[in-house]
Every structure is written in structure tokens, then in C-alpha cells.
């Protein structure tokens, strides 16, 4: 089953109606839902914990090819059974793909409608560590923490990255370049952050392992200072030649000019 089929099965088992019209990954539907939470006096955190439409949105999004280039770069640099942590996992679609390839993946997020579904998926897939750990829960460091499409949801990205680094020997993260509102003290679904400023901040205390520019995001793999060197098996797997990813997000490489 793919993620959408799994969501349908999960909801039926819980005697809930399956509402495919809430899926499709339409940002305007999600934004409307977020705005309704804020207007009702609820917080962004309550939205992330309670929204059913977010559950559908992330499930549909997890079946899209959007993040395939990130997966490819990680596989080029880290071979199974690298230990990983998916930070801000939501419905855990990315981490589950890595578990199927032989990586040892743990998951971290707040308790929510999305993570309840994620833990059901873990049991279905036979995941070894079949739980979503809570933010700031003490965990042994892993070889790689990855956080895809997480930074744009927080007002203070440097604080978030510092928290991620506490769990990581290496970090993989993306910064969207075409979305968001300015950090103005108000709660937003997406914040716009200066990607180059964040890259420069990271370079000030880290070794950059990979840096890629996609047409929609900056993507980094880096090693924070005072961490271990990249594992030999990962170095053998790594290809250092940068790639330009085609605008359809298919992962096909195209050359300059």
C-alpha cells in the first residue's frame, strides 16, 4: 500500500470517514485551515496537533516526487545501515522510505493527529523503534538527522537548527526559497527566511559535506564542529560533483548550458 491507501485503512479501522477531497497537497486549502485556527483563538501549535487537513496534506505530499532529490543526495553520502533521525517527521513518509532501504531510522515530533497515524504505519511496516519521540527527548546521537520542509514553519530557524544539532553527527536540511511571510512576531503557516544568511551561519560553525541549489530550495548536509568525521562507508558512497535538478523535481540531472 502507498501512504494514501494506508491512511484510508487507518481511518476505517478507527471508524472515521475517509475524505480524499482534503488531500491533493493544495497549499491554499491548508492555509485556509490554518487561518481558521488562528481566527478562533487557537495557536499554531494547536493547528499542528489537531488539524485533520494537515494529516491528509502531509500524506499526499509524502507520495509526491518533490523530495526525491534530497533522498538521492543523502544516499550518495550515507550508506545503510547509517543511523538516522527524522526531525519533525509528521506522517513519517521520508523516514519510512529510508527504513525500506536498510537505514536505521528514529522519528521525532510533537504528539498529533499526524504522529498517531505515523505510529500506526510503524506497526504496519514492522519498524524496529515503533514510536515517535518527543522534541528534546534525550536520545543517543545518530549519524544523520534530516529535517525536510521544517525550517519554514518556525519563526527562529537558528534556534531550531541548534536543537537539531544536539542529536546529530551530521545534519541534512532544506531552506525553501519561494514561500512564506516575514518573521514579524505573528504566527504564520510558512515563514520566509533568508537562505543565504542561514547557510552562512551554518558555515560559521560547521563543515559543509554537500551544498545543492534546486530551483525551489537550498539543500545542505553538514557536520557541526566537534563531531565525528564522516564514516568511511559514507565517504566511499559520496559523489562530490554538484547536480542541478530539473524543474519538474523528477531528480533528473541537467547540465549547465
C-alpha positions, 0 to 999 in steps of 0.5 A: 500500500502507498501512504494514501491507501494506508491512511484510508485503512487507518481511518476505517479501522478507527471508524472515521470517514475517509475524505480524499477531497482534503488531500491533493497537497493544495497549499491554499486549502491548508492555509485556509485551515490554518487561518481558521485556527488562528481566527478562533483563538487557537495557536499554531501549535494547536493547528499542528496537533489537531488539524485533520487537513494537515494529516491528509496534506502531509500524506499526499505530499509524502507520495509526491516526487518533490523530495526525491532529490534530497533522498538521492543526495543523502544516499550518495553520502550515507550508506545503510545501515547509517543511523538516522533521525527524522526531525519533525517527521509528521506522517513519517513518509521520508523516514519510512522510505529510508527504513525500506532501504536498510537505514536505521531510522528514529522519528521525532515530533510533537504528539498529533493527529499526524504522529498517531497515524505515523505510529500506526504505519510503524506497526504496519511496516514492522519498524524496529523503534515503533514510536515517535519521540518527543522534541528534546527527548534525550536520545543517543546521537545518530549519524544523520538527522534530516529535517525536510520542509521544517525550517519554514514553519518556525519563526527562529530557524537558528534556534531550531537548527541548534536543537537539531544539532544536539542529536546529530553527527551530521545534519541534512536540511532544506531552506525553501526559497519561494514561500512564506511571510516575514518573521514579524512576531505573528504566527504564520503557516510558512515563514520566509527566511533568508537562505543565504544568511542561514547557510552562512551561519551554518558555515560559521560553525560547521563543515559543509559535506554537500551544498545543492541549489534546486530551483525551489530550495537550498539543500545542505548536509553538514557536520557541526564542529566537534563531531565525528568525521564522516564514516568511511562507508559514507565517504566511499558512497559520496559523489562530490560533483554538484547536480542541478535538478530539473524543474519538474523535481523528477531528480533528473540531472541537467547540465549547465548550458 
